[in-house]
């Protein structure tokens, strides 16, 4: 029985640690100063319309955590349509995004074993 309690405690701490790392990783890139679209696409000729399209494509037009107005109005589906829930959904589906260095799918880069371009 003591081994079972020990194992349960270790699994609980592992799940808590994983949750903290996921939340930390999400907010790490959200607290950086500047506009993420301008940082990713350093093209001075990028129009405001193109920037808006990129924000919609990457979900940067959504609230970061929760949509408070939708939550107060009782629309739970819209309240949880945020950057964080999209991040969790993509993470659990194995969609890790696109590499900044190689412009390839991160899952493919990790699967191939080569991180260098």
VOVEXNU-522267 format. One record per atom (N, C-alpha, C, O, CB): residue number from 1; chain; atom name; x, y, z. Coordinates in Angstrom, 2 decimals, padded with zeros to 5 digits. Glycine has a CB too. Example, Ala and Ser with C-alpha at 12.3 -4.5 7.8 and 13.67 -1.06 7.14 Angstrom:
1|A|N|013.19|-005.69|007.80
1|A|CA|012.30|-004.50|007.80
1|A|C|013.20|-003.30|007.80
1|A|O|014.24|-003.32|008.46
1|A|CB|011.31|-004.47|009.05
2|A|N|012.85|-002.25|007.08
2|A|CA|013.67|-001.06|007.14
2|A|C|012.90|000.03|007.87
2|A|O|013.41|001.14|008.04
2|A|CB|014.08|-000.60|005.72
//
This chain:
1|A|N|000.82|-001.20|000.00
1|A|CA|000.00|000.00|000.00
1|A|C|000.86|001.27|000.00
1|A|O|000.48|002.28|-000.58
1|A|CB|-000.93|000.00|001.20
2|A|N|002.02|001.19|000.65
2|A|CA|002.90|002.35|000.71
2|A|C|003.45|002.66|-000.68
2|A|O|003.57|003.83|-001.05
2|A|CB|004.05|002.10|001.71
3|A|N|003.77|001.64|-001.46
3|A|CA|004.27|001.86|-002.82
3|A|C|003.20|002.50|-003.69
3|A|O|003.51|003.36|-004.52
3|A|CB|004.72|000.54|-003.44
4|A|N|001.96|002.09|-003.52
4|A|CA|000.86|002.64|-004.30
4|A|C|000.68|004.13|-003.98
4|A|O|000.50|004.94|-004.90
4|A|CB|-000.44|001.87|-004.04
5|A|N|000.72|004.49|-002.72
5|A|CA|000.61|005.91|-002.32
5|A|C|001.76|006.73|-002.89
5|A|O|001.55|007.84|-003.36
5|A|CB|000.58|006.04|-000.78
6|A|N|002.95|006.18|-002.84
6|A|CA|004.13|006.85|-003.38
6|A|C|003.96|007.08|-004.88
6|A|O|004.24|008.17|-005.39
6|A|CB|005.40|006.02|-003.10
7|A|N|003.50|006.05|-005.60
7|A|CA|003.31|006.15|-007.04
7|A|C|002.22|007.18|-007.39
7|A|O|002.39|007.96|-008.32
7|A|CB|002.93|004.77|-007.62
8|A|N|001.14|007.18|-006.64
8|A|CA|000.07|008.15|-006.88
8|A|C|000.58|009.57|-006.66
8|A|O|000.28|010.47|-007.45
8|A|CB|-001.14|007.85|-005.97
9|A|N|001.33|009.78|-005.58
9|A|CA|001.89|011.09|-005.30
9|A|C|002.82|011.55|-006.42
9|A|O|002.76|012.71|-006.84
9|A|CB|002.64|011.06|-003.98
10|A|N|003.66|010.67|-006.90
10|A|CA|004.58|011.01|-008.00
10|A|C|003.83|011.36|-009.28
10|A|O|004.20|012.30|-009.98
10|A|CB|005.56|009.84|-008.26
11|A|N|002.78|010.61|-009.59
11|A|CA|001.98|010.89|-010.79
11|A|C|001.28|012.24|-010.66
11|A|O|001.23|013.00|-011.62
11|A|CB|000.95|009.77|-011.04
12|A|N|000.74|012.54|-009.49
12|A|CA|000.07|013.83|-009.27
12|A|C|001.06|014.97|-009.42
12|A|O|000.75|015.97|-010.07
12|A|CB|-000.59|013.87|-007.86
13|A|N|002.24|014.84|-008.83
13|A|CA|003.25|015.89|-008.96
13|A|C|003.73|016.03|-010.41
13|A|O|004.03|017.14|-010.85
13|A|CB|004.44|015.59|-008.05
14|A|N|003.81|014.94|-011.14
14|A|CA|004.21|015.00|-012.55
14|A|C|003.16|015.74|-013.38
14|A|O|003.51|016.53|-014.25
14|A|CB|004.44|013.58|-013.11
15|A|N|001.89|015.47|-013.11
15|A|CA|000.81|016.15|-013.84
15|A|C|000.81|017.65|-013.52
15|A|O|000.62|018.47|-014.41
15|A|CB|-000.56|015.52|-013.49
16|A|N|001.01|018.00|-012.24
16|A|CA|001.06|019.41|-011.84
16|A|C|002.25|020.10|-012.51
16|A|O|002.12|021.22|-013.01
16|A|CB|001.14|019.54|-010.30
17|A|N|003.39|019.45|-012.51
17|A|CA|004.58|020.02|-013.15
17|A|C|004.36|020.22|-014.64
17|A|O|004.74|021.26|-015.18
17|A|CB|005.80|019.11|-012.92
18|A|N|003.77|019.25|-015.29
18|A|CA|003.48|019.37|-016.72
18|A|C|002.52|020.52|-016.99
18|A|O|002.71|021.27|-017.95
18|A|CB|002.89|018.05|-017.26
19|A|N|001.50|020.69|-016.17
19|A|CA|000.54|021.79|-016.33
19|A|C|001.24|023.14|-016.16
19|A|O|000.98|024.07|-016.92
19|A|CB|-000.62|021.66|-015.32
20|A|N|002.11|023.25|-015.17
20|A|CA|002.84|024.50|-014.94
20|A|C|003.74|024.82|-016.13
20|A|O|003.81|025.97|-016.57
20|A|CB|003.67|024.42|-013.63
21|A|N|004.43|023.82|-016.65
21|A|CA|005.31|024.03|-017.80
21|A|C|004.51|024.46|-019.03
21|A|O|004.95|025.34|-019.77
21|A|CB|006.11|022.74|-018.11
22|A|N|003.36|023.86|-019.26
22|A|CA|002.52|024.22|-020.41
22|A|C|002.05|025.67|-020.29
22|A|O|002.12|026.43|-021.26
22|A|CB|001.30|023.27|-020.52
23|A|N|001.56|026.06|-019.11
23|A|CA|001.09|027.44|-018.92
23|A|C|002.26|028.43|-019.03
23|A|O|002.12|029.48|-019.64
23|A|CB|000.40|027.59|-017.54
24|A|N|003.40|028.08|-018.44
24|A|CA|004.58|028.95|-018.52
24|A|C|005.03|029.12|-019.96
24|A|O|005.34|030.24|-020.39
24|A|CB|005.73|028.38|-017.67
25|A|N|005.07|028.04|-020.72
25|A|CA|005.49|028.09|-022.11
25|A|C|004.53|028.95|-022.94
25|A|O|004.97|029.69|-023.82
25|A|CB|005.57|026.68|-022.70
26|A|N|003.24|028.87|-022.66
26|A|CA|002.27|029.68|-023.39
26|A|C|002.49|031.16|-023.12
26|A|O|002.56|031.96|-024.05
26|A|CB|000.85|029.28|-023.00
27|A|N|002.61|031.53|-021.85
27|A|CA|002.72|032.95|-021.50
27|A|C|004.11|033.52|-021.76
27|A|O|004.26|034.74|-021.82
27|A|CB|002.36|033.14|-020.06
28|A|N|005.11|032.69|-021.90
28|A|CA|006.47|033.16|-022.13
28|A|C|006.55|034.02|-023.39
28|A|O|007.20|035.07|-023.38
28|A|CB|007.42|031.98|-022.25
29|A|N|005.90|033.60|-024.44
29|A|CA|005.96|034.35|-025.69
29|A|C|004.90|035.44|-025.77
29|A|O|004.96|036.29|-026.66
29|A|CB|005.80|033.41|-026.85
30|A|N|003.95|035.43|-024.86
30|A|CA|002.92|036.48|-024.86
30|A|C|003.39|037.73|-024.10
30|A|O|002.83|038.81|-024.30
30|A|CB|001.63|035.95|-024.23
31|A|N|004.39|037.61|-023.25
31|A|CA|004.84|038.76|-022.47
31|A|C|005.97|039.52|-023.14
31|A|O|006.39|040.57|-022.65
31|A|CB|005.27|038.31|-021.09
32|A|N|006.47|039.01|-024.25
32|A|CA|007.53|039.70|-024.97
32|A|C|007.00|041.02|-025.52
32|A|O|005.86|041.07|-025.98
32|A|CB|008.09|038.82|-026.11
33|A|N|007.81|042.07|-025.48
33|A|CA|007.33|043.35|-026.01
33|A|C|007.27|043.33|-027.53
33|A|O|008.00|042.60|-028.20
33|A|CB|008.24|044.48|-025.54
34|A|N|006.38|044.15|-028.06
34|A|CA|006.28|044.29|-029.50
34|A|C|005.13|043.48|-030.08
34|A|O|004.49|042.69|-029.39
34|A|CB|007.56|043.87|-030.15
35|A|N|004.90|043.70|-031.34
35|A|CA|003.84|043.03|-032.07
35|A|C|004.39|041.73|-032.65
35|A|O|005.35|041.76|-033.41
35|A|CB|003.27|043.94|-033.20
36|A|N|003.79|040.58|-032.30
36|A|CA|004.33|039.30|-032.81
36|A|C|004.31|039.21|-034.33
36|A|O|005.20|038.58|-034.92
36|A|CB|003.54|038.16|-032.24
37|A|N|003.33|039.81|-034.97
37|A|CA|003.27|039.76|-036.44
37|A|C|004.45|040.50|-037.04
37|A|O|005.06|040.03|-038.00
37|A|CB|001.94|040.35|-036.95
38|A|N|004.78|041.65|-036.49
38|A|CA|005.91|042.42|-037.01
38|A|C|007.24|041.74|-036.69
38|A|O|008.21|041.88|-037.44
38|A|CB|005.89|043.84|-036.44
39|A|N|007.30|041.01|-035.58
39|A|CA|008.53|040.29|-035.24
39|A|C|008.74|039.09|-036.15
39|A|O|009.87|038.79|-036.54
39|A|CB|008.50|039.84|-033.79
40|A|N|007.65|038.40|-036.50
40|A|CA|007.75|037.21|-037.34
40|A|C|007.98|037.56|-038.81
40|A|O|008.77|036.90|-039.49
40|A|CB|006.50|036.38|-037.21
41|A|N|007.30|038.57|-039.28
41|A|CA|007.37|038.94|-040.68
41|A|C|007.98|040.33|-040.77
41|A|O|007.28|041.33|-040.65
41|A|CB|005.96|038.89|-041.36
42|A|N|009.25|040.38|-040.99
42|A|CA|009.98|041.66|-041.00
42|A|C|010.00|042.28|-042.39
42|A|O|011.05|042.68|-042.89
42|A|CB|011.41|041.46|-040.51
43|A|N|008.85|042.36|-042.98
43|A|CA|008.72|042.97|-044.30
43|A|C|008.14|044.36|-044.12
43|A|O|007.00|044.49|-043.68
43|A|CB|007.83|042.09|-045.24
44|A|N|008.88|045.41|-044.46
44|A|CA|008.36|046.76|-044.27
44|A|C|007.18|047.08|-045.19
44|A|O|006.44|048.03|-044.93
44|A|CB|009.47|047.76|-044.50
45|A|N|007.01|046.31|-046.24
45|A|CA|005.91|046.55|-047.17
45|A|C|004.63|045.79|-046.80
45|A|O|003.67|045.78|-047.57
45|A|CB|006.33|046.17|-048.57
46|A|N|004.62|045.16|-045.63
46|A|CA|003.45|044.40|-045.18
46|A|C|002.33|045.38|-044.83
46|A|O|002.48|046.21|-043.93
46|A|CB|003.80|043.49|-043.95
47|A|N|001.22|045.28|-045.52
47|A|CA|000.11|046.22|-045.31
47|A|C|-000.64|045.90|-044.03
47|A|O|-000.50|044.81|-043.48
47|A|CB|-000.85|046.20|-046.51
48|A|N|-001.43|046.85|-043.58
48|A|CA|-002.26|046.65|-042.38
48|A|C|-003.24|045.50|-042.60
48|A|O|-003.50|044.74|-041.67
48|A|CB|-003.02|047.94|-042.02
49|A|N|-003.79|045.38|-043.81
49|A|CA|-004.73|044.30|-044.12
49|A|C|-004.03|042.94|-044.05
49|A|O|-004.59|041.98|-043.52
49|A|CB|-005.35|044.51|-045.52
50|A|N|-002.82|042.86|-044.57
50|A|CA|-002.06|041.61|-044.50
50|A|C|-001.73|041.25|-043.06
50|A|O|-001.80|040.09|-042.68
50|A|CB|-000.77|041.71|-045.32
51|A|N|-001.38|042.26|-042.26
51|A|CA|-001.10|042.02|-040.84
51|A|C|-002.35|041.50|-040.13
51|A|O|-002.26|040.59|-039.30
51|A|CB|-000.60|043.30|-040.15
52|A|N|-003.50|042.07|-040.45
52|A|CA|-004.76|041.62|-039.84
52|A|C|-005.07|040.17|-040.24
52|A|O|-005.54|039.39|-039.42
52|A|CB|-005.92|042.54|-040.25
53|A|N|-004.80|039.83|-041.50
53|A|CA|-005.02|038.45|-041.96
53|A|C|-004.12|037.47|-041.22
53|A|O|-004.55|036.38|-040.85
53|A|CB|-004.78|038.35|-043.47
54|A|N|-002.88|037.86|-041.01
54|A|CA|-001.94|036.99|-040.29
54|A|C|-002.40|036.82|-038.84
54|A|O|-002.32|035.71|-038.31
54|A|CB|-000.50|037.58|-040.33
55|A|N|-002.88|037.89|-038.21
55|A|CA|-003.39|037.78|-036.84
55|A|C|-004.55|036.81|-036.76
55|A|O|-004.62|036.01|-035.82
55|A|CB|-003.82|039.16|-036.32
56|A|N|-005.46|036.87|-037.73
56|A|CA|-006.60|035.94|-037.75
56|A|C|-006.11|034.52|-038.00
56|A|O|-006.59|033.59|-037.35
56|A|CB|-007.62|036.36|-038.83
57|A|N|-005.17|034.34|-038.92
57|A|CA|-004.65|033.02|-039.27
57|A|C|-004.01|032.34|-038.06
57|A|O|-004.21|031.14|-037.84
57|A|CB|-003.62|033.13|-040.41
58|A|N|-003.25|033.10|-037.28
58|A|CA|-002.58|032.54|-036.12
58|A|C|-003.38|032.66|-034.84
58|A|O|-002.91|032.26|-033.77
58|A|CB|-001.25|033.20|-035.94
59|A|N|-004.58|033.21|-034.90
59|A|CA|-005.44|033.33|-033.73
59|A|C|-005.03|034.44|-032.78
59|A|O|-005.45|034.44|-031.62
59|A|CB|-005.45|032.05|-033.00
60|A|N|-004.22|035.38|-033.25
60|A|CA|-003.76|036.47|-032.39
60|A|C|-004.82|037.55|-032.20
60|A|O|-004.63|038.47|-031.40
60|A|CB|-002.50|037.08|-032.97
61|A|N|-005.93|037.44|-032.93
61|A|CA|-007.02|038.38|-032.76
61|A|C|-007.94|037.99|-031.60
61|A|O|-008.80|038.78|-031.20
61|A|CB|-007.82|038.48|-034.05
62|A|N|-007.76|036.80|-031.07
62|A|CA|-008.58|036.31|-029.95
62|A|C|-008.00|036.76|-028.63
62|A|O|-006.82|037.11|-028.55
62|A|CB|-008.69|034.76|-029.99
63|A|N|-008.83|036.77|-027.58
63|A|CA|-008.28|037.11|-026.25
63|A|C|-007.27|036.06|-025.80
63|A|O|-007.33|034.90|-026.23
63|A|CB|-009.41|037.24|-025.21
64|A|N|-006.35|036.46|-024.94
64|A|CA|-005.28|035.54|-024.51
64|A|C|-005.83|034.42|-023.63
64|A|O|-005.57|033.25|-023.89
64|A|CB|-004.19|036.31|-023.76
65|A|N|-006.58|034.77|-022.61
65|A|CA|-007.01|033.78|-021.62
65|A|C|-008.47|033.42|-021.80
65|A|O|-008.79|032.31|-022.23
65|A|CB|-006.78|034.29|-020.21
66|A|N|-009.37|034.35|-021.48
66|A|CA|-010.81|034.15|-021.61
66|A|C|-011.43|035.44|-022.13
66|A|O|-010.88|036.52|-021.94
66|A|CB|-011.45|033.74|-020.26
67|A|N|-012.57|035.32|-022.79
67|A|CA|-013.33|036.48|-023.23
67|A|C|-014.32|036.82|-022.13
67|A|O|-015.37|036.19|-022.01
67|A|CB|-014.05|036.22|-024.60
68|A|N|-013.99|037.83|-021.33
68|A|CA|-014.79|038.20|-020.17
68|A|C|-016.19|038.65|-020.52
68|A|O|-017.14|038.35|-019.80
68|A|CB|-014.12|039.27|-019.40
69|A|N|-016.33|039.38|-021.62
69|A|CA|-017.66|039.86|-022.02
69|A|C|-018.57|038.69|-022.40
69|A|O|-019.74|038.67|-022.01
69|A|CB|-017.55|040.83|-023.20
70|A|N|-018.04|037.74|-023.14
70|A|CA|-018.85|036.57|-023.52
70|A|C|-019.17|035.73|-022.30
70|A|O|-020.25|035.13|-022.23
70|A|CB|-018.10|035.73|-024.58
71|A|N|-018.26|035.67|-021.34
71|A|CA|-018.50|034.91|-020.11
71|A|C|-019.62|035.54|-019.31
71|A|O|-020.47|034.83|-018.77
71|A|CB|-017.22|034.83|-019.27
72|A|N|-019.64|036.86|-019.22
72|A|CA|-020.70|037.55|-018.48
72|A|C|-022.05|037.42|-019.17
72|A|O|-023.08|037.36|-018.51
72|A|CB|-020.35|039.03|-018.31
73|A|N|-022.04|037.36|-020.50
73|A|CA|-023.31|037.21|-021.22
73|A|C|-023.80|035.77|-021.22
73|A|O|-024.93|035.50|-021.63
73|A|CB|-023.15|037.71|-022.66
74|A|N|-022.97|034.83|-020.77
74|A|CA|-023.38|033.44|-020.66
74|A|C|-023.02|032.58|-021.86
74|A|O|-023.41|031.42|-021.91
74|A|CB|-024.84|033.37|-020.45
75|A|N|-022.31|033.12|-022.81
75|A|CA|-021.90|032.36|-024.00
75|A|C|-020.57|031.67|-023.70
75|A|O|-019.50|032.22|-023.98
75|A|CB|-021.78|033.29|-025.25
76|A|N|-020.65|030.46|-023.14
76|A|CA|-019.43|029.75|-022.71
76|A|C|-018.55|029.34|-023.88
76|A|O|-017.33|029.35|-023.78
76|A|CB|-019.80|028.52|-021.90
77|A|N|-019.18|028.98|-024.99
77|A|CA|-018.38|028.55|-026.15
77|A|C|-017.50|029.69|-026.65
77|A|O|-016.33|029.49|-026.95
77|A|CB|-019.29|028.05|-027.28
78|A|N|-018.07|030.88|-026.75
78|A|CA|-017.30|032.04|-027.19
78|A|C|-016.31|032.49|-026.12
78|A|O|-015.23|033.00|-026.45
78|A|CB|-018.23|033.18|-027.57
79|A|N|-016.67|032.32|-024.85
79|A|CA|-015.79|032.75|-023.76
79|A|C|-014.49|031.95|-023.76
79|A|O|-013.43|032.49|-023.45
79|A|CB|-016.50|032.59|-022.40
80|A|N|-014.58|030.68|-024.10
80|A|CA|-013.39|029.84|-024.09
80|A|C|-012.71|029.76|-025.45
80|A|O|-011.76|028.99|-025.61
80|A|CB|-013.75|028.45|-023.63
81|A|N|-013.17|030.54|-026.42
81|A|CA|-012.51|030.62|-027.73
81|A|C|-011.39|031.64|-027.60
81|A|O|-011.55|032.81|-027.96
81|A|CB|-013.52|031.01|-028.88
82|A|N|-010.24|031.19|-027.10
82|A|CA|-009.13|032.09|-026.81
82|A|C|-007.83|031.50|-027.34
82|A|O|-007.80|030.37|-027.83
82|A|CB|-009.02|032.36|-025.30
83|A|N|-006.77|032.28|-027.24
83|A|CA|-005.46|031.81|-027.67
83|A|C|-005.00|030.61|-026.83
83|A|O|-004.39|029.68|-027.36
83|A|CB|-004.42|032.94|-027.58
84|A|N|-005.29|030.64|-025.53
84|A|CA|-004.84|029.55|-024.65
84|A|C|-005.54|028.24|-024.98
84|A|O|-004.90|027.20|-025.02
84|A|CB|-005.07|029.92|-023.19
85|A|N|-006.86|028.28|-025.20
85|A|CA|-007.56|027.03|-025.53
85|A|C|-007.14|026.51|-026.90
85|A|O|-007.07|025.30|-027.10
85|A|CB|-009.09|027.25|-025.49
86|A|N|-006.86|027.41|-027.84
86|A|CA|-006.36|026.97|-029.14
86|A|C|-004.98|026.34|-028.99
86|A|O|-004.68|025.33|-029.63
86|A|CB|-006.30|028.16|-030.14
87|A|N|-004.14|026.93|-028.12
87|A|CA|-002.81|026.39|-027.85
87|A|C|-002.91|024.98|-027.26
87|A|O|-002.20|024.07|-027.68
87|A|CB|-002.04|027.32|-026.89
88|A|N|-003.79|024.81|-026.27
88|A|CA|-003.97|023.49|-025.66
88|A|C|-004.49|022.48|-026.67
88|A|O|-004.02|021.34|-026.71
88|A|CB|-004.92|023.58|-024.46
89|A|N|-005.46|022.89|-027.47
89|A|CA|-006.02|022.00|-028.48
89|A|C|-004.95|021.55|-029.47
89|A|O|-004.84|020.36|-029.78
89|A|CB|-007.17|022.69|-029.22
90|A|N|-004.16|022.49|-029.96
90|A|CA|-003.08|022.15|-030.90
90|A|C|-002.03|021.27|-030.24
90|A|O|-001.53|020.33|-030.86
90|A|CB|-002.42|023.41|-031.45
91|A|N|-001.71|021.56|-028.99
91|A|CA|-000.69|020.79|-028.27
91|A|C|-001.12|019.34|-028.10
91|A|O|-000.31|018.43|-028.31
91|A|CB|-000.42|021.42|-026.91
92|A|N|-002.38|019.12|-027.72
92|A|CA|-002.86|017.75|-027.50
92|A|C|-003.08|017.00|-028.80
92|A|O|-003.16|015.77|-028.80
92|A|CB|-004.14|017.78|-026.70
93|A|N|-003.17|017.72|-029.91
93|A|CA|-003.30|017.07|-031.21
93|A|C|-001.94|016.82|-031.86
93|A|O|-001.87|016.22|-032.93
93|A|CB|-004.17|017.91|-032.13
94|A|N|-000.88|017.29|-031.22
94|A|CA|000.46|017.10|-031.75
94|A|C|000.89|018.17|-032.74
94|A|O|001.94|018.05|-033.37
94|A|CB|000.55|015.78|-032.41
95|A|N|000.10|019.22|-032.87
95|A|CA|000.44|020.33|-033.76
95|A|C|001.29|021.31|-032.96
95|A|O|000.77|022.08|-032.15
95|A|CB|-000.84|021.04|-034.34
96|A|N|002.59|021.29|-033.18
96|A|CA|003.50|022.12|-032.41
96|A|C|003.86|023.43|-033.10
96|A|O|004.66|024.20|-032.59
96|A|CB|004.75|021.36|-032.12
97|A|N|003.27|023.68|-034.25
97|A|CA|003.51|024.94|-034.95
97|A|C|004.57|024.83|-036.00
97|A|O|004.93|023.74|-036.46
97|A|CB|003.89|026.01|-033.97
98|A|N|005.08|025.99|-036.39
98|A|CA|006.07|026.08|-037.47
98|A|C|007.37|026.63|-036.89
98|A|O|007.35|027.59|-036.12
98|A|CB|005.56|026.98|-038.63
99|A|N|008.48|026.04|-037.26
99|A|CA|009.79|026.47|-036.80
99|A|C|010.14|027.83|-037.40
99|A|O|009.96|028.04|-038.60
99|A|CB|010.86|025.43|-037.16
100|A|N|010.64|028.74|-036.57
100|A|CA|011.06|030.04|-037.06
100|A|C|012.30|029.91|-037.94
100|A|O|012.44|030.63|-038.92
100|A|CB|011.33|030.98|-035.89
101|A|N|013.18|028.99|-037.60
101|A|CA|014.45|028.86|-038.31
101|A|C|014.29|028.20|-039.68
101|A|O|014.82|028.69|-040.67
101|A|CB|015.42|028.07|-037.47
102|A|N|013.56|027.09|-039.73
102|A|CA|013.48|026.32|-040.97
102|A|C|012.17|026.47|-041.72
102|A|O|012.05|026.03|-042.86
102|A|CB|013.70|024.88|-040.67
103|A|N|011.17|027.10|-041.09
103|A|CA|009.83|027.27|-041.66
103|A|C|009.18|025.92|-041.98
103|A|O|008.35|025.83|-042.88
103|A|CB|009.90|028.12|-042.94
104|A|N|009.56|024.88|-041.22
104|A|CA|008.96|023.56|-041.36
104|A|C|008.10|023.29|-040.14
104|A|O|008.19|023.99|-039.13
104|A|CB|010.04|022.46|-041.53
105|A|N|007.27|022.27|-040.24
105|A|CA|006.47|021.83|-039.10
105|A|C|007.41|021.36|-038.00
105|A|O|008.34|020.59|-038.26
105|A|CB|005.48|020.71|-039.52
106|A|N|007.19|021.81|-036.77
106|A|CA|008.07|021.46|-035.66
106|A|C|008.04|019.95|-035.41
106|A|O|009.08|019.36|-035.10
106|A|CB|007.66|022.22|-034.37
107|A|N|006.89|019.32|-035.53
107|A|CA|006.80|017.88|-035.34
107|A|C|007.66|017.13|-036.35
107|A|O|008.29|016.12|-036.02
107|A|CB|005.33|017.41|-035.45
108|A|N|007.71|017.62|-037.60
108|A|CA|008.56|016.99|-038.61
108|A|C|010.04|017.19|-038.29
108|A|O|010.84|016.27|-038.47
108|A|CB|008.25|017.56|-040.00
109|A|N|010.40|018.38|-037.82
109|A|CA|011.79|018.65|-037.48
109|A|C|012.22|017.75|-036.32
109|A|O|013.31|017.19|-036.35
109|A|CB|012.00|020.15|-037.12
110|A|N|011.37|017.62|-035.31
110|A|CA|011.70|016.75|-034.18
110|A|C|011.74|015.28|-034.60
110|A|O|012.57|014.52|-034.10
110|A|CB|010.69|016.94|-033.05
111|A|N|010.85|014.89|-035.50
111|A|CA|010.81|013.51|-035.99
111|A|C|012.01|013.14|-036.82
111|A|O|012.46|012.00|-036.79
111|A|CB|009.57|013.29|-036.78
112|A|N|012.52|014.10|-037.57
112|A|CA|013.68|013.81|-038.42
112|A|C|014.98|013.74|-037.63
112|A|O|015.96|013.16|-038.08
112|A|CB|013.80|014.86|-039.51
113|A|N|014.98|014.35|-036.45
113|A|CA|016.16|014.29|-035.58
113|A|C|017.20|015.34|-035.89
113|A|O|018.23|015.39|-035.23
113|A|CB|016.80|012.95|-035.69
114|A|N|016.93|016.18|-036.88
114|A|CA|017.90|017.22|-037.19
114|A|C|017.28|018.58|-036.93
114|A|O|016.27|018.93|-037.55
114|A|CB|018.38|017.11|-038.65
115|A|N|017.86|019.34|-036.04
115|A|CA|017.35|020.66|-035.72
115|A|C|018.01|021.73|-036.55
115|A|O|017.51|022.86|-036.61
115|A|CB|017.54|020.95|-034.27
116|A|N|019.11|021.41|-037.19
116|A|CA|019.85|022.40|-037.98
116|A|C|019.26|022.49|-039.38
116|A|O|018.85|021.47|-039.93
116|A|CB|021.35|022.05|-038.05
117|A|N|019.22|023.70|-039.97
117|A|CA|018.71|023.85|-041.34
117|A|C|019.62|023.25|-042.37
117|A|O|019.33|023.30|-043.56
117|A|CB|018.49|025.30|-041.65
//
